[in-house]
């Protein structure tokens, strides 16, 4: 039932994607008054700062960048209910969510789905199937991923830099719940656009090749692989709901929510990295995986460099530290950003990354790599179901 429900949810998501839709305009419609502010392809937020989650500024930023996930509003209500305002490690105001608060904020939707499945199970298996389709439609963005990445490939290939930037910006905002990350690409693109460092980012759509490839790798993991992993592992349809609300909590609160999200990602991140290695240049990818698999981005003692800061300002840093070097090794490209490079210099100094930067033509090999990796894990899932 799980695979059939997934196929139906993918078809529904392909016909009506949930993620990244513009709130006030259709794809391809330009908003010239924001082009200057959004020229870096990320957001107009100053590097190192972001709007207060839940504030009017944050709502305005999310509205301009793209329509947030339909469940995000409910997740924020739960987080607000169980958290208190405080200052995070970056000095900005955020939501301080304790471990019991996280259990309540993430556990309520999980219990609701489990209860609904138990009630519908009494009525009949068809209703449980419809529930699984609905849950997968809300939590797995395979159709949205395909639409976004295909649109980016076409726009970048056609040299439509402005449209490609806007599509990429909305995709990134939709994938991170409105959380903005200064990964070094914004500064690089601003300098290149101003003519100060043409060698750093190239010109035109070539500057978008790296962030587009990086976003494709991260979105394939966050929106497809990780929720499907928990769907296959946990009973019923609670797995992808658990992962989605844990991601919301990590985006909009700290510190326990980010640590818990790191724990939840531990196994699927490594499985996804192994899949990329098997589907790409195996030796380089495995070498990168060995070098970064033990790197931690949350608090605690390290085996090499001592204690970490109390809370990482970026809830997705642990994903980028592991996935980007491995995906780069599998593709023979350099996909890491400034934050990841800083972590690798400190904790994996022996890792020698390639200097080959992605080009617009690199998007097709990246798409093929993600497709091969997906086929690998789907085949393994089917084999396990057949033998079970």
C-alpha positions as CSV (number, residue, x, y, z in Angstrom):
1,X,0.0,0.0,0.0
2,X,2.8,2.4,0.8
3,X,4.3,2.4,-2.7
4,X,0.9,2.9,-4.4
5,X,0.1,5.7,-2.0
6,X,3.4,7.3,-2.8
7,X,2.7,7.1,-6.5
8,X,-0.7,8.7,-6.1
9,X,0.7,11.5,-3.9
10,X,3.5,12.2,-6.4
11,X,0.9,12.5,-9.2
12,X,-1.2,14.9,-7.1
13,X,1.9,16.9,-6.2
14,X,2.9,17.1,-9.9
15,X,-0.5,18.4,-10.8
16,X,-0.7,20.9,-7.9
17,X,2.7,21.5,-6.2
18,X,2.5,22.8,-2.6
19,X,6.0,24.2,-2.2
20,X,7.3,27.5,-3.6
21,X,4.2,28.9,-5.2
22,X,4.2,32.7,-5.4
23,X,1.5,34.2,-3.1
24,X,0.6,37.0,-5.5
25,X,1.8,36.0,-9.0
26,X,2.3,33.1,-11.3
27,X,5.6,31.5,-12.4
28,X,7.5,33.7,-14.9
29,X,5.8,37.0,-13.8
30,X,8.5,39.5,-12.8
31,X,8.4,42.0,-10.0
32,X,10.8,44.6,-11.0
33,X,10.7,46.6,-7.8
34,X,12.3,43.7,-5.9
35,X,15.0,42.8,-8.5
36,X,17.6,45.0,-7.0
37,X,17.1,43.8,-3.4
38,X,17.0,40.2,-4.4
39,X,20.0,40.3,-6.9
40,X,22.0,37.9,-4.7
41,X,19.4,35.2,-5.3
42,X,18.7,34.6,-1.6
43,X,17.0,37.5,0.1
44,X,17.3,41.1,1.1
45,X,18.1,40.1,4.6
46,X,21.5,41.5,5.8
47,X,24.1,38.8,6.2
48,X,24.1,37.4,9.7
49,X,20.7,38.7,10.5
50,X,17.2,37.5,9.8
51,X,13.6,38.6,10.6
52,X,12.3,37.6,14.0
53,X,10.3,34.3,13.4
54,X,6.6,35.0,13.5
55,X,7.1,38.8,13.2
56,X,5.6,41.0,10.5
57,X,9.0,41.3,8.8
58,X,9.3,37.5,8.7
59,X,5.8,37.2,7.3
60,X,6.5,39.8,4.6
61,X,9.8,38.1,3.7
62,X,8.0,34.8,3.4
63,X,5.2,36.3,1.3
64,X,7.6,37.8,-1.2
65,X,9.8,34.8,-1.5
66,X,7.0,32.2,-1.9
67,X,4.1,30.6,-0.3
68,X,5.1,28.7,2.9
69,X,4.1,25.1,3.5
70,X,0.4,24.9,4.4
71,X,1.3,23.1,7.7
72,X,3.9,25.7,8.7
73,X,1.4,28.1,10.2
74,X,0.0,25.3,12.5
75,X,3.6,24.3,13.4
76,X,4.4,27.8,14.4
77,X,1.3,28.0,16.6
78,X,2.4,24.9,18.5
79,X,6.0,26.2,18.8
80,X,4.8,29.6,20.1
81,X,2.6,27.8,22.6
82,X,5.4,25.7,24.0
83,X,8.4,28.2,23.7
84,X,9.6,31.4,25.1
85,X,11.3,34.3,23.4
86,X,15.0,34.6,24.0
87,X,18.3,35.6,22.2
88,X,20.0,32.9,20.2
89,X,23.7,32.6,19.6
90,X,23.6,35.1,16.8
91,X,22.2,37.8,19.1
92,X,18.7,38.0,17.4
93,X,15.5,37.2,19.2
94,X,14.2,33.7,18.6
95,X,12.1,31.0,20.2
96,X,13.6,29.0,23.0
97,X,12.1,25.5,22.9
98,X,12.9,23.0,25.6
99,X,12.9,19.2,25.3
100,X,9.4,18.8,26.7
101,X,8.1,21.6,24.6
102,X,9.6,20.0,21.5
103,X,8.0,16.7,22.3
104,X,4.6,18.4,22.6
105,X,5.0,20.5,19.4
106,X,6.2,17.6,17.3
107,X,4.2,14.9,19.1
108,X,0.7,16.4,18.7
109,X,0.6,16.1,14.9
110,X,2.1,12.6,15.1
111,X,-0.6,11.6,17.6
112,X,-3.3,13.1,15.5
113,X,-2.2,11.2,12.4
114,X,-1.9,8.0,14.4
115,X,-5.3,8.4,15.9
116,X,-6.9,9.2,12.5
117,X,-5.3,6.1,11.0
118,X,-6.7,4.0,13.9
119,X,-10.2,5.4,13.4
120,X,-10.1,5.0,9.6
121,X,-8.8,1.5,10.0
122,X,-12.1,0.5,11.5
123,X,-14.0,1.9,8.5
124,X,-11.8,0.2,6.0
125,X,-8.4,-0.1,4.3
126,X,-9.4,2.3,1.5
127,X,-9.8,5.2,3.9
128,X,-6.4,4.4,5.4
129,X,-5.0,4.4,1.9
130,X,-6.5,7.9,1.3
131,X,-5.0,9.1,4.5
132,X,-1.5,7.9,3.4
133,X,-1.9,9.6,0.1
134,X,-2.9,12.9,1.8
135,X,-0.1,12.7,4.3
136,X,2.5,12.0,1.6
137,X,1.2,14.8,-0.5
138,X,1.7,17.2,2.4
139,X,5.1,15.9,3.4
140,X,7.0,14.5,0.4
141,X,7.7,17.1,-2.3
142,X,8.8,14.9,-5.2
143,X,6.5,16.5,-7.8
144,X,7.5,20.0,-6.6
145,X,11.2,19.1,-6.7
146,X,10.9,17.9,-10.3
147,X,9.1,21.0,-11.4
148,X,11.5,23.4,-9.7
149,X,14.7,21.7,-10.9
150,X,13.4,21.2,-14.4
151,X,12.4,24.9,-14.5
152,X,15.8,26.0,-13.2
153,X,17.6,23.8,-15.8
154,X,15.6,25.4,-18.6
155,X,16.0,29.0,-17.4
156,X,19.7,28.7,-16.8
157,X,20.2,26.9,-20.1
158,X,18.4,29.6,-21.9
159,X,20.4,32.4,-20.2
160,X,17.3,33.8,-18.3
161,X,19.3,35.0,-15.3
162,X,16.6,37.1,-13.7
163,X,13.9,34.5,-13.9
164,X,16.3,31.8,-12.7
165,X,17.3,33.8,-9.7
166,X,13.7,34.3,-8.7
167,X,12.8,30.7,-9.1
168,X,15.9,29.7,-7.1
169,X,15.1,32.2,-4.4
170,X,11.5,31.0,-3.9
171,X,12.7,27.3,-3.9
172,X,15.3,28.0,-1.2
173,X,12.8,30.0,0.9
174,X,10.1,27.2,0.6
175,X,12.6,24.5,1.6
176,X,13.9,26.3,4.7
177,X,10.7,27.6,6.2
178,X,11.8,31.2,5.6
179,X,15.1,30.7,7.5
180,X,17.8,32.6,5.7
181,X,21.4,31.4,5.6
182,X,24.4,33.4,4.6
183,X,26.4,30.7,2.9
184,X,28.8,33.0,1.1
185,X,27.1,32.7,-2.3
186,X,25.3,36.1,-1.7
187,X,28.5,38.0,-1.1
188,X,30.2,36.3,-4.0
189,X,27.4,37.1,-6.4
190,X,27.1,40.7,-5.3
191,X,30.8,41.2,-5.9
192,X,30.7,39.5,-9.3
193,X,27.7,41.5,-10.3
194,X,29.6,44.7,-9.3
195,X,32.6,43.7,-11.4
196,X,34.9,43.4,-8.4
197,X,35.5,39.6,-8.6
198,X,34.5,38.2,-11.9
199,X,36.7,35.2,-11.4
200,X,34.9,34.2,-8.3
201,X,31.5,33.6,-9.8
202,X,31.6,34.1,-13.5
203,X,28.9,36.1,-15.2
204,X,25.3,35.7,-16.1
205,X,23.6,32.3,-15.3
206,X,27.0,30.7,-14.6
207,X,26.9,32.3,-11.2
208,X,23.7,30.4,-10.4
209,X,25.1,27.0,-11.3
210,X,26.6,26.3,-7.9
211,X,23.6,27.4,-5.7
212,X,21.2,25.7,-8.1
213,X,23.1,22.4,-7.8
214,X,23.5,22.7,-4.1
215,X,19.7,23.5,-3.7
216,X,18.8,20.5,-5.8
217,X,20.9,18.1,-3.6
218,X,19.6,19.5,-0.4
219,X,16.0,19.6,-1.6
220,X,16.2,16.0,-2.8
221,X,17.2,15.0,0.7
222,X,14.9,17.2,2.8
223,X,11.8,17.0,0.7
224,X,12.1,13.4,-0.7
225,X,14.6,11.0,0.8
226,X,14.4,11.9,4.5
227,X,10.6,11.8,4.8
228,X,10.4,8.7,2.8
229,X,13.0,7.0,5.0
230,X,10.9,7.7,8.1
231,X,7.8,6.6,6.2
232,X,9.4,3.3,5.5
233,X,10.8,2.9,9.0
234,X,8.0,3.9,11.3
235,X,4.5,2.3,11.3
236,X,1.7,3.9,9.4
237,X,2.0,7.5,8.1
238,X,3.6,9.1,11.2
239,X,7.2,9.0,9.9
240,X,7.0,11.9,7.4
241,X,4.9,14.0,9.8
242,X,7.5,13.5,12.5
243,X,10.2,14.7,10.2
244,X,8.3,17.6,8.7
245,X,7.4,19.1,12.1
246,X,10.9,18.4,13.5
247,X,12.2,20.5,10.5
248,X,9.8,23.3,11.3
249,X,10.8,23.3,14.9
250,X,14.5,23.5,13.9
251,X,13.8,26.4,11.6
252,X,11.9,28.5,14.1
253,X,13.3,27.6,17.5
254,X,16.4,26.5,19.4
255,X,18.5,24.9,21.0
256,X,17.0,21.5,21.6
257,X,15.0,21.5,18.4
258,X,18.1,21.9,16.3
259,X,19.9,19.1,18.2
260,X,16.9,16.8,17.8
261,X,16.8,17.5,14.1
262,X,20.5,16.6,13.9
263,X,19.7,13.3,15.7
264,X,16.7,12.6,13.4
265,X,18.9,13.2,10.3
266,X,21.8,11.1,11.5
267,X,20.9,7.8,9.8
268,X,19.1,9.1,6.6
269,X,21.9,11.6,5.9
270,X,24.5,8.8,5.8
271,X,22.3,6.5,3.8
272,X,21.6,9.3,1.3
273,X,25.4,10.0,1.1
274,X,26.0,6.3,0.4
275,X,23.5,6.4,-2.4
276,X,25.2,9.4,-4.0
277,X,28.5,7.6,-3.7
278,X,27.2,4.4,-5.4
279,X,25.5,6.4,-8.1
280,X,28.4,8.7,-8.9
281,X,32.2,8.7,-8.7
282,X,32.5,6.1,-6.0
283,X,36.1,6.6,-4.8
284,X,36.0,10.4,-4.5
285,X,32.6,10.3,-2.8
286,X,33.5,7.6,-0.3
287,X,36.7,9.5,0.6
288,X,34.7,12.6,1.3
289,X,32.1,10.6,3.3
290,X,34.8,9.1,5.5
291,X,36.3,12.5,6.1
292,X,33.0,14.3,7.1
293,X,30.9,11.5,8.6
294,X,32.2,12.2,12.1
295,X,32.0,16.0,12.0
296,X,29.4,17.4,14.4
297,X,27.8,20.9,14.1
298,X,26.0,20.9,17.4
299,X,27.2,21.5,21.0
300,X,29.4,19.0,22.8
301,X,33.0,17.8,22.9
302,X,34.8,16.9,19.7
303,X,37.5,14.4,19.3
304,X,39.8,16.9,17.5
305,X,39.1,20.5,18.3
306,X,37.3,20.7,21.6
307,X,34.0,22.2,22.5
308,X,31.5,23.6,20.0
309,X,29.4,26.7,20.4
310,X,26.2,26.2,22.3
311,X,23.9,26.4,19.3
312,X,24.6,26.5,15.6
313,X,22.9,29.5,14.0
314,X,22.1,27.4,10.9
315,X,19.7,24.5,11.5
316,X,20.8,22.9,8.1
317,X,24.5,23.2,8.5
318,X,24.8,19.5,9.5
319,X,23.1,18.5,6.2
320,X,25.4,20.7,4.1
321,X,28.6,19.6,5.8
322,X,27.8,15.9,5.0
323,X,25.9,16.1,1.7
324,X,27.8,18.7,-0.2
325,X,31.3,17.3,-0.1
326,X,29.9,13.8,-0.9
327,X,27.7,15.0,-3.7
328,X,30.7,17.1,-5.0
329,X,32.9,14.1,-4.9
330,X,30.3,12.0,-6.8
331,X,30.0,14.7,-9.5
332,X,33.7,15.8,-9.5
333,X,32.6,19.4,-8.6
334,X,33.1,21.8,-5.7
335,X,29.7,22.3,-4.1
336,X,30.7,23.5,-0.6
337,X,29.9,27.1,0.6
338,X,31.8,29.4,3.0
339,X,30.2,27.9,6.2
340,X,30.9,24.3,5.2
341,X,34.5,25.2,4.1
342,X,35.1,26.7,7.6
343,X,33.9,23.6,9.3
344,X,36.0,21.3,7.0
345,X,39.1,23.4,7.5
346,X,38.8,22.9,11.3
347,X,37.6,19.3,11.5
348,X,38.5,17.6,8.3
349,X,41.8,19.3,7.2
350,X,42.9,16.3,5.2
351,X,39.9,16.5,2.8
352,X,41.1,17.8,-0.5
353,X,38.1,19.1,-2.5
354,X,38.2,19.5,-6.2
355,X,38.5,23.1,-7.5
356,X,36.1,22.5,-10.4
357,X,33.2,24.9,-10.1
358,X,29.7,23.9,-11.4
359,X,28.7,25.3,-14.8
360,X,25.2,25.5,-16.3
361,X,25.9,22.2,-18.1
362,X,26.5,20.6,-14.7
363,X,22.8,20.6,-13.8
364,X,22.1,17.7,-16.1
365,X,24.7,15.4,-14.5
366,X,23.4,16.4,-11.0
367,X,19.9,15.5,-12.1
368,X,21.1,12.1,-13.4
369,X,23.0,11.5,-10.2
370,X,19.9,12.2,-8.0
371,X,17.8,10.0,-10.3
372,X,20.2,7.1,-10.1
373,X,20.4,7.4,-6.4
374,X,16.6,7.4,-6.1
375,X,16.2,4.4,-8.3
376,X,18.8,2.6,-6.1
377,X,16.9,3.2,-2.9
378,X,13.4,2.5,-4.4
379,X,14.7,-0.8,-5.8
380,X,16.1,-1.7,-2.4
381,X,12.7,-0.7,-0.7
382,X,10.8,-3.0,-3.2
383,X,13.2,-5.8,-2.6
384,X,12.7,-5.6,1.2
385,X,8.9,-5.5,0.7
386,X,8.9,-8.5,-1.6
387,X,11.1,-10.6,0.9
388,X,9.1,-9.5,3.9
